[in-house]
Amino acid sequence: MDSRVDERFGRAPYFQLFDTDTMDVDTISNTAQFEKRGAGVRAAQIILDKGTGAVLTGSIGPNAFTALNTANVKIYEGTSGSDTVREVVERFKKGEYKETSTPARGHGGGFRGGK
């Protein structure tokens, strides 16, 4: 809970799934983080397979956004790399994040192809 948040949904090294009532935390590896393409969609599938109801992130690309939104997962953007997971959870419980209805422009900020 005291680790820093990765602002990029699809490229985050792991996800911390938490129950806002009990504060139980389950940390899972994001096996999609090193994909050259489609990391966001694969990361979204990992989240969907866990039955998660909401995602808090700094940035989420259009394909991951669509995958989660279609499955009725609420998406909250606005976390920062300077935030700890604990701080984000506390702010979320206070209602300080607003659900987003649109993805980040372009891709979610992941790796870019090179030569």
Rosetta constraint file for C-alpha pairs under 8 A:
AtomPair CA 1 CA 84 HARMONIC 6.78 0.50
AtomPair CA 1 CA 85 HARMONIC 4.92 0.50
AtomPair CA 1 CA 86 HARMONIC 4.90 0.50
AtomPair CA 2 CA 84 HARMONIC 5.30 0.50
AtomPair CA 2 CA 85 HARMONIC 5.90 0.50
AtomPair CA 2 CA 86 HARMONIC 5.90 0.50
AtomPair CA 3 CA 84 HARMONIC 5.32 0.50
AtomPair CA 3 CA 85 HARMONIC 6.07 0.50
AtomPair CA 4 CA 81 HARMONIC 6.11 0.50
AtomPair CA 4 CA 82 HARMONIC 6.32 0.50
AtomPair CA 4 CA 83 HARMONIC 5.66 0.50
AtomPair CA 4 CA 84 HARMONIC 4.31 0.50
AtomPair CA 4 CA 85 HARMONIC 6.16 0.50
AtomPair CA 5 CA 79 HARMONIC 7.32 0.50
AtomPair CA 5 CA 80 HARMONIC 6.63 0.50
AtomPair CA 5 CA 81 HARMONIC 5.07 0.50
AtomPair CA 5 CA 82 HARMONIC 7.05 0.50
AtomPair CA 5 CA 83 HARMONIC 5.86 0.50
AtomPair CA 5 CA 84 HARMONIC 5.70 0.50
AtomPair CA 5 CA 85 HARMONIC 5.93 0.50
AtomPair CA 6 CA 11 HARMONIC 7.90 0.50
AtomPair CA 6 CA 12 HARMONIC 5.43 0.50
AtomPair CA 6 CA 13 HARMONIC 7.94 0.50
AtomPair CA 6 CA 57 HARMONIC 7.81 0.50
AtomPair CA 6 CA 58 HARMONIC 7.45 0.50
AtomPair CA 6 CA 80 HARMONIC 7.49 0.50
AtomPair CA 6 CA 81 HARMONIC 5.49 0.50
AtomPair CA 7 CA 12 HARMONIC 7.47 0.50
AtomPair CA 7 CA 57 HARMONIC 5.93 0.50
AtomPair CA 7 CA 58 HARMONIC 4.14 0.50
AtomPair CA 7 CA 59 HARMONIC 5.83 0.50
AtomPair CA 7 CA 79 HARMONIC 6.54 0.50
AtomPair CA 7 CA 80 HARMONIC 5.87 0.50
AtomPair CA 7 CA 81 HARMONIC 5.58 0.50
AtomPair CA 8 CA 12 HARMONIC 5.85 0.50
AtomPair CA 8 CA 57 HARMONIC 6.95 0.50
AtomPair CA 8 CA 58 HARMONIC 6.09 0.50
AtomPair CA 8 CA 59 HARMONIC 5.28 0.50
AtomPair CA 8 CA 60 HARMONIC 6.52 0.50
AtomPair CA 8 CA 108 HARMONIC 6.15 0.50
AtomPair CA 8 CA 109 HARMONIC 6.20 0.50
AtomPair CA 8 CA 110 HARMONIC 6.76 0.50
AtomPair CA 9 CA 40 HARMONIC 6.67 0.50
AtomPair CA 9 CA 43 HARMONIC 7.57 0.50
AtomPair CA 9 CA 57 HARMONIC 6.02 0.50
AtomPair CA 9 CA 58 HARMONIC 7.21 0.50
AtomPair CA 9 CA 59 HARMONIC 6.17 0.50
AtomPair CA 9 CA 60 HARMONIC 5.49 0.50
AtomPair CA 9 CA 108 HARMONIC 7.01 0.50
AtomPair CA 10 CA 30 HARMONIC 7.98 0.50
AtomPair CA 10 CA 32 HARMONIC 6.99 0.50
AtomPair CA 10 CA 33 HARMONIC 5.94 0.50
AtomPair CA 10 CA 39 HARMONIC 5.10 0.50
AtomPair CA 10 CA 40 HARMONIC 3.96 0.50
AtomPair CA 10 CA 41 HARMONIC 7.46 0.50
AtomPair CA 10 CA 42 HARMONIC 7.71 0.50
AtomPair CA 10 CA 43 HARMONIC 5.45 0.50
AtomPair CA 10 CA 44 HARMONIC 7.65 0.50
AtomPair CA 10 CA 60 HARMONIC 7.28 0.50
AtomPair CA 10 CA 64 HARMONIC 7.71 0.50
AtomPair CA 10 CA 108 HARMONIC 7.11 0.50
AtomPair CA 10 CA 110 HARMONIC 7.13 0.50
AtomPair CA 11 CA 30 HARMONIC 7.75 0.50
AtomPair CA 11 CA 32 HARMONIC 7.30 0.50
AtomPair CA 11 CA 33 HARMONIC 4.30 0.50
AtomPair CA 11 CA 34 HARMONIC 7.09 0.50
AtomPair CA 11 CA 39 HARMONIC 6.78 0.50
AtomPair CA 11 CA 40 HARMONIC 7.38 0.50
AtomPair CA 11 CA 110 HARMONIC 6.05 0.50
AtomPair CA 12 CA 30 HARMONIC 6.65 0.50
AtomPair CA 12 CA 33 HARMONIC 6.23 0.50
AtomPair CA 13 CA 29 HARMONIC 6.30 0.50
AtomPair CA 13 CA 30 HARMONIC 5.34 0.50
AtomPair CA 13 CA 31 HARMONIC 7.75 0.50
AtomPair CA 13 CA 33 HARMONIC 6.14 0.50
AtomPair CA 14 CA 27 HARMONIC 6.85 0.50
AtomPair CA 14 CA 28 HARMONIC 5.55 0.50
AtomPair CA 14 CA 29 HARMONIC 4.22 0.50
AtomPair CA 14 CA 30 HARMONIC 4.59 0.50
AtomPair CA 15 CA 27 HARMONIC 5.74 0.50
AtomPair CA 15 CA 28 HARMONIC 5.36 0.50
AtomPair CA 15 CA 29 HARMONIC 6.34 0.50
AtomPair CA 15 CA 30 HARMONIC 6.51 0.50
AtomPair CA 16 CA 25 HARMONIC 6.38 0.50
AtomPair CA 16 CA 26 HARMONIC 5.70 0.50
AtomPair CA 16 CA 27 HARMONIC 4.42 0.50
AtomPair CA 16 CA 28 HARMONIC 6.42 0.50
AtomPair CA 17 CA 25 HARMONIC 5.55 0.50
AtomPair CA 17 CA 26 HARMONIC 5.05 0.50
AtomPair CA 17 CA 27 HARMONIC 6.16 0.50
AtomPair CA 17 CA 28 HARMONIC 7.75 0.50
AtomPair CA 17 CA 52 HARMONIC 7.62 0.50
AtomPair CA 18 CA 23 HARMONIC 5.86 0.50
AtomPair CA 18 CA 24 HARMONIC 5.53 0.50
AtomPair CA 18 CA 25 HARMONIC 4.40 0.50
AtomPair CA 18 CA 26 HARMONIC 6.33 0.50
AtomPair CA 19 CA 23 HARMONIC 4.99 0.50
AtomPair CA 19 CA 24 HARMONIC 5.42 0.50
AtomPair CA 19 CA 25 HARMONIC 6.72 0.50
AtomPair CA 20 CA 24 HARMONIC 7.79 0.50
AtomPair CA 20 CA 89 HARMONIC 7.66 0.50
AtomPair CA 20 CA 93 HARMONIC 7.23 0.50
AtomPair CA 30 CA 43 HARMONIC 6.40 0.50
AtomPair CA 30 CA 46 HARMONIC 7.51 0.50
AtomPair CA 31 CA 43 HARMONIC 7.53 0.50
AtomPair CA 32 CA 39 HARMONIC 5.02 0.50
AtomPair CA 32 CA 40 HARMONIC 7.53 0.50
AtomPair CA 32 CA 42 HARMONIC 5.66 0.50
AtomPair CA 32 CA 43 HARMONIC 5.58 0.50
AtomPair CA 33 CA 39 HARMONIC 5.79 0.50
AtomPair CA 33 CA 43 HARMONIC 7.51 0.50
AtomPair CA 34 CA 39 HARMONIC 7.13 0.50
AtomPair CA 35 CA 39 HARMONIC 5.24 0.50
AtomPair CA 36 CA 111 HARMONIC 7.44 0.50
AtomPair CA 36 CA 113 HARMONIC 7.81 0.50
AtomPair CA 38 CA 42 HARMONIC 6.25 0.50
AtomPair CA 39 CA 43 HARMONIC 5.93 0.50
AtomPair CA 40 CA 44 HARMONIC 6.02 0.50
AtomPair CA 40 CA 60 HARMONIC 7.49 0.50
AtomPair CA 40 CA 61 HARMONIC 6.76 0.50
AtomPair CA 40 CA 63 HARMONIC 6.73 0.50
AtomPair CA 40 CA 64 HARMONIC 4.77 0.50
AtomPair CA 40 CA 108 HARMONIC 7.46 0.50
AtomPair CA 41 CA 45 HARMONIC 6.30 0.50
AtomPair CA 41 CA 63 HARMONIC 5.94 0.50
AtomPair CA 41 CA 64 HARMONIC 4.52 0.50
AtomPair CA 41 CA 67 HARMONIC 6.62 0.50
AtomPair CA 42 CA 46 HARMONIC 6.46 0.50
AtomPair CA 42 CA 64 HARMONIC 7.90 0.50
AtomPair CA 43 CA 47 HARMONIC 6.44 0.50
AtomPair CA 43 CA 64 HARMONIC 7.54 0.50
AtomPair CA 44 CA 48 HARMONIC 6.11 0.50
AtomPair CA 44 CA 64 HARMONIC 5.64 0.50
AtomPair CA 44 CA 67 HARMONIC 6.50 0.50
AtomPair CA 44 CA 68 HARMONIC 6.19 0.50
AtomPair CA 45 CA 49 HARMONIC 5.99 0.50
AtomPair CA 45 CA 67 HARMONIC 7.75 0.50
AtomPair CA 46 CA 50 HARMONIC 6.60 0.50
AtomPair CA 47 CA 51 HARMONIC 6.71 0.50
AtomPair CA 47 CA 52 HARMONIC 5.90 0.50
AtomPair CA 48 CA 52 HARMONIC 6.01 0.50
AtomPair CA 48 CA 68 HARMONIC 7.32 0.50
AtomPair CA 48 CA 71 HARMONIC 7.74 0.50
AtomPair CA 52 CA 73 HARMONIC 7.07 0.50
AtomPair CA 53 CA 72 HARMONIC 7.58 0.50
AtomPair CA 53 CA 73 HARMONIC 4.93 0.50
AtomPair CA 53 CA 74 HARMONIC 6.30 0.50
AtomPair CA 54 CA 73 HARMONIC 5.15 0.50
AtomPair CA 54 CA 74 HARMONIC 4.44 0.50
AtomPair CA 54 CA 75 HARMONIC 5.72 0.50
AtomPair CA 54 CA 76 HARMONIC 7.52 0.50
AtomPair CA 55 CA 73 HARMONIC 7.17 0.50
AtomPair CA 55 CA 74 HARMONIC 6.25 0.50
AtomPair CA 55 CA 75 HARMONIC 4.89 0.50
AtomPair CA 55 CA 76 HARMONIC 6.03 0.50
AtomPair CA 56 CA 75 HARMONIC 6.19 0.50
AtomPair CA 56 CA 76 HARMONIC 4.76 0.50
AtomPair CA 56 CA 77 HARMONIC 5.88 0.50
AtomPair CA 56 CA 78 HARMONIC 7.77 0.50
AtomPair CA 56 CA 79 HARMONIC 6.96 0.50
AtomPair CA 56 CA 88 HARMONIC 7.95 0.50
AtomPair CA 57 CA 75 HARMONIC 7.70 0.50
AtomPair CA 57 CA 76 HARMONIC 6.25 0.50
AtomPair CA 57 CA 77 HARMONIC 4.88 0.50
AtomPair CA 57 CA 78 HARMONIC 6.36 0.50
AtomPair CA 57 CA 79 HARMONIC 5.44 0.50
AtomPair CA 58 CA 77 HARMONIC 5.01 0.50
AtomPair CA 58 CA 78 HARMONIC 4.76 0.50
AtomPair CA 58 CA 79 HARMONIC 4.40 0.50
AtomPair CA 58 CA 80 HARMONIC 5.83 0.50
AtomPair CA 58 CA 81 HARMONIC 7.86 0.50
AtomPair CA 59 CA 77 HARMONIC 6.08 0.50
AtomPair CA 59 CA 78 HARMONIC 7.33 0.50
AtomPair CA 59 CA 103 HARMONIC 7.65 0.50
AtomPair CA 59 CA 104 HARMONIC 5.93 0.50
AtomPair CA 59 CA 108 HARMONIC 5.61 0.50
AtomPair CA 59 CA 109 HARMONIC 7.28 0.50
AtomPair CA 60 CA 64 HARMONIC 6.54 0.50
AtomPair CA 60 CA 65 HARMONIC 6.17 0.50
AtomPair CA 60 CA 77 HARMONIC 7.69 0.50
AtomPair CA 60 CA 103 HARMONIC 5.80 0.50
AtomPair CA 60 CA 104 HARMONIC 5.60 0.50
AtomPair CA 60 CA 107 HARMONIC 7.43 0.50
AtomPair CA 60 CA 108 HARMONIC 4.62 0.50
AtomPair CA 60 CA 109 HARMONIC 7.91 0.50
AtomPair CA 61 CA 65 HARMONIC 5.99 0.50
AtomPair CA 61 CA 103 HARMONIC 5.54 0.50
AtomPair CA 61 CA 104 HARMONIC 5.34 0.50
AtomPair CA 61 CA 105 HARMONIC 7.01 0.50
AtomPair CA 61 CA 106 HARMONIC 6.35 0.50
AtomPair CA 61 CA 107 HARMONIC 4.46 0.50
AtomPair CA 61 CA 108 HARMONIC 3.76 0.50
AtomPair CA 61 CA 109 HARMONIC 7.49 0.50
AtomPair CA 62 CA 66 HARMONIC 6.04 0.50
AtomPair CA 62 CA 102 HARMONIC 7.88 0.50
AtomPair CA 62 CA 103 HARMONIC 5.03 0.50
AtomPair CA 62 CA 104 HARMONIC 6.63 0.50
AtomPair CA 62 CA 105 HARMONIC 7.45 0.50
AtomPair CA 62 CA 106 HARMONIC 6.88 0.50
AtomPair CA 62 CA 107 HARMONIC 6.51 0.50
AtomPair CA 62 CA 108 HARMONIC 7.40 0.50
AtomPair CA 63 CA 67 HARMONIC 6.24 0.50
AtomPair CA 64 CA 68 HARMONIC 6.21 0.50
AtomPair CA 65 CA 69 HARMONIC 5.82 0.50
AtomPair CA 65 CA 75 HARMONIC 7.75 0.50
AtomPair CA 65 CA 102 HARMONIC 7.66 0.50
AtomPair CA 65 CA 103 HARMONIC 5.75 0.50
AtomPair CA 66 CA 70 HARMONIC 5.81 0.50
AtomPair CA 67 CA 71 HARMONIC 6.57 0.50
AtomPair CA 68 CA 72 HARMONIC 6.42 0.50
AtomPair CA 68 CA 73 HARMONIC 5.21 0.50
AtomPair CA 68 CA 74 HARMONIC 7.57 0.50
AtomPair CA 68 CA 75 HARMONIC 7.79 0.50
AtomPair CA 69 CA 73 HARMONIC 5.42 0.50
AtomPair CA 69 CA 74 HARMONIC 6.75 0.50
AtomPair CA 69 CA 75 HARMONIC 7.53 0.50
AtomPair CA 74 CA 99 HARMONIC 6.56 0.50
AtomPair CA 74 CA 100 HARMONIC 7.97 0.50
AtomPair CA 75 CA 99 HARMONIC 5.57 0.50
AtomPair CA 75 CA 100 HARMONIC 5.85 0.50
AtomPair CA 75 CA 101 HARMONIC 7.87 0.50
AtomPair CA 76 CA 97 HARMONIC 6.21 0.50
AtomPair CA 76 CA 98 HARMONIC 5.89 0.50
AtomPair CA 76 CA 99 HARMONIC 4.54 0.50
AtomPair CA 76 CA 100 HARMONIC 5.53 0.50
AtomPair CA 77 CA 97 HARMONIC 7.27 0.50
AtomPair CA 77 CA 98 HARMONIC 7.44 0.50
AtomPair CA 77 CA 99 HARMONIC 7.14 0.50
AtomPair CA 77 CA 100 HARMONIC 6.42 0.50
AtomPair CA 78 CA 97 HARMONIC 7.09 0.50
AtomPair CA 79 CA 83 HARMONIC 6.78 0.50
AtomPair CA 79 CA 88 HARMONIC 6.87 0.50
AtomPair CA 83 CA 87 HARMONIC 6.13 0.50
AtomPair CA 83 CA 88 HARMONIC 6.54 0.50
AtomPair CA 84 CA 88 HARMONIC 6.36 0.50
AtomPair CA 85 CA 89 HARMONIC 6.17 0.50
AtomPair CA 86 CA 90 HARMONIC 6.19 0.50
AtomPair CA 87 CA 91 HARMONIC 6.16 0.50
AtomPair CA 88 CA 92 HARMONIC 6.04 0.50
AtomPair CA 89 CA 93 HARMONIC 6.16 0.50
AtomPair CA 90 CA 94 HARMONIC 6.38 0.50
AtomPair CA 91 CA 95 HARMONIC 6.35 0.50
AtomPair CA 91 CA 96 HARMONIC 5.25 0.50
AtomPair CA 91 CA 97 HARMONIC 7.03 0.50
AtomPair CA 92 CA 96 HARMONIC 5.61 0.50
AtomPair CA 92 CA 97 HARMONIC 5.79 0.50
AtomPair CA 104 CA 108 HARMONIC 6.21 0.50
